[in-house]
């Protein structure tokens, strides 16, 4: 065996410790599933109180089995499982799957036993799946292993599945059987005492039978950055394998207590979105979508552009497909004159020869075959969506056969919507057997094409040289330590700007005034026009308190504004502590962006980017990434927000200095990675000016960690390729 996990997925011999003679008990049913699933190796039941189980001779312990054992399945309570593990070490077992529960998930003695098992197995070089798991399945005919609760052995296929939930697995297997899905490997990992998602991702990636990896995930622990590195390697490179994830739990509880816009937007779900986006992992919203995409990705064909051809025998579904194609980020292809003329040769005069192509309701195999062959050959077509509705003249079997043959000959992706159940099911089975993605409705097929194109964009993404930036990290650290030593944890714009300057961000000239006359003197030194802002540790979002005034152009206006800002602050929060009024140089006009950070307790510093201003939490047009990162990640962040076109010259607007924004993102990512004392940061707005004019920090809120706070337990990451 070449890989340590081969003993678990492709064992030549299995001992089931805890096999029961009673049907319906886990120890009996799992043994029965292995036996009746056609396991190609040798199977040994272990039960000191039984002579045989299902007519197979039983052994008193694993030590009495005369032959070597690759895999031990343990279905015993914790203390008995611990003793069994000690015997497995003596027997030189290579892998263990602990099915039984009552370990870490219940705490107390169960947790202690699991920790002891981990130590023993690590020293002996034994790999563990579980405890508290469903088991493992390998449908390959040369193995035929169903070591799980599920009585159903799935068919062989090219999808490998990882689940943190054993209960979900049985439902997934039933669902997969109904939709004609096969698997290469299938595992429930339970408590992850040893083998986790990262081990399995690496193993599946090396498996030539695995074309798509699916994961049901509840949490990653503290391995977020390692997950990015491993998953990025798998979804990129010379042998890319798509990774599809359904992540449970979209709670943002606790965000309301955050001190910044970034904190309020950075729920746990946003963190996982960031991890997946940076790793090239595709997140699914439901189990249905997980299977839709798995089916679409299995053929390993990607549209190199956005232009899709639709062929249908009904006008209504064709219109739906057109709408859904555009909603999925794709376009209707414009056919060449040659394509249109060829369609006219093969279709009746009442057909529609432009996209979507309507072959009319009485279309049999030949019309579909000729239409699909013609449009898929058009150089302006990047993929095709075929719709079939069951009508009295419809030949579902012949049409499916023709589509399958054409699909084998082309590198362009073809997805199908065979609408209906009974009348189209024979055709659906033909498409499934041929590996052609087929769905019940056009919207599913269109959405899959959109995801396939995003995957192509990920695979073909440019890798730009990194920026060579200089930082005064030592000075920044000294400033931060000085504030912490004095008990200052919430820094306003004046104090925070000194830290940002150490990392090369452009801030505005400013001073704090404690009287109206001092404000006039500062404004004169800075130069009119100026901006005036309330300075208070109790008023974080100044606009809410009417604490920001812009475009002040003369001394008298400075004096009246000073008094007015203080009055508004008192009305907003009567007991607010007022440090004064900030008088600040007025920035050049620019688009308002937000750039923020938050220390995540699991994954370390997260950087947020989006369109800013006072409506940032309303529109929520923001993205997150794990810091540190480099130019390429920064560029993808900027391009991924919905409002990105506003920076590129939308409707005659000047093109923004996007490159400077990229550098600002890299600078901030470096700053928070080097200074974990920075818990939250809002730069809102960051004003980006026209191309070549740079970007200016116009407002800042920065919170340092309280000395009583525990440090984040997160690993360092390398941003050299980001």
C-alpha angles and dihedrals in degrees: 000000000000102000127046090234093055087084088062101041101030108025121164092206133026132192117198108207110199098028110170131212091213117093111230095035117112094240091054099042097048091049089048092050092053093046098045093037088072099249107197096211133062120289126205123187114208119205122133091207099052132072095200140352121211087350093303117123112254126220127217093226139347088260091064093057105105097210133066116271124215100182131028118197109202119201099168136113116267102270093043089046090054091054089047090053091053089054090047089058091053090048090050093234112182101208139020132198113193107200099174125093132219098090131101093342091067097038125210116068091357091060092048092051092049091052091051091049090051092053094046094048094045091054090048095045093241117149117222131206112193144320104218096024141131095237136237135300130196112176094186108130091231090059108018095184122170103171095161147090090262115101088200119087106206120226120260115270144140102266121098118199133204121188134181088197121068093191092057091053096068091050091048092051091051091047091048092052091053091052096044096249124158130198136216096197132358127189142166110208102192114180095001095226087166119340112061139165093285093054090048095046090056092045095048092046090058091048110099089203093060114086098159132027120209123192133189103200133187099171141341100213109215098327099097097120093044089050090056092052095047097042093046090054090051097046093045137041131055095319106038119183119191115239116205119190134189107195118195122216121048096182121148094184112154095026092108090067093059120117096222143043087248092055093049092051097042102084119159089265092059089053092056091045087056093049093049095045093050091048097047090245117150115226119213126205098211144009088256091057091045090059094040090057095040088057092047095049097044096083089055093226120137131187107242090204139021099256115113131182119214123204117187142161093212130055099216097055088044090058091047090050091050092053093045092046090058091043088055090057095258132118136224106254118239108229123227119244089253091056093050092048091049091051090052089055093057106031131067119259091253092061123102109245096189127073118317091043111214109201089185128247097278092059116137129189096291096059093049091045094050095042095048093044090052100047096041088055092056109108089219093060118087099180143345139237116202121199124194124181118189112252130159092265096042117122102201094172096047093044092049090049091051092048090050092052093048091047091055090055099049134065090208117098119252121194125185138206110200099183118210135032120241102030096045100036096096089055091046091055091052091052092046092051090050091049095245110146109244128180139181095241138029094239091064092049092047093049090052091053089052092052091047090055091050088053090052090051089052092049094047097040118139120247108213126196114266122255116255101226130172124219135187094219094161094057092046091052091050092051091050093048090050092056092046092049088055093047094250109145102152111060125191128210097282095053097036094050091067090059093047091050089060088064096047101259114147113239131178128258107260146157136185118245123202095189137033092247091051089051090055091051092050092048090052091052094046095043131239139312099052140175122228125203136178115251112210134135087217097055109062100162101050097187090061089061094044084247099140126077125175137193098033107169111175141038096251090053090050091055095048092044091052092056093042094051091052091049093050090049091053091049091049096048116003096197096042115137107237119205094179139271123301114227109201140180110257113247126229114262116274146145112289113241131171123224116181145157138208131184108234113208092224105034106024126230118014121193121210127201132180147111108312142193128099094317098057094112091046097054096030091199093159139119132203134212134180114253141265103050140144141229098295095055090045091053093049090050092055094047094048099065118095093235094055093111088065087068095051103063100283111188095347098315114143114265108257125236093260094165090059090051089052089054091048090054092050091047093051092044089054093045096054092042092054093043111043087173086081102091100173135006133182122188099183115187111019100182111216114200130202117297112296093018098089130216132284131211104232102175136010139190116182128179122195122203118268110246088239092060118101116242119257112261100221134135125242117253134205115238096187094108098031 
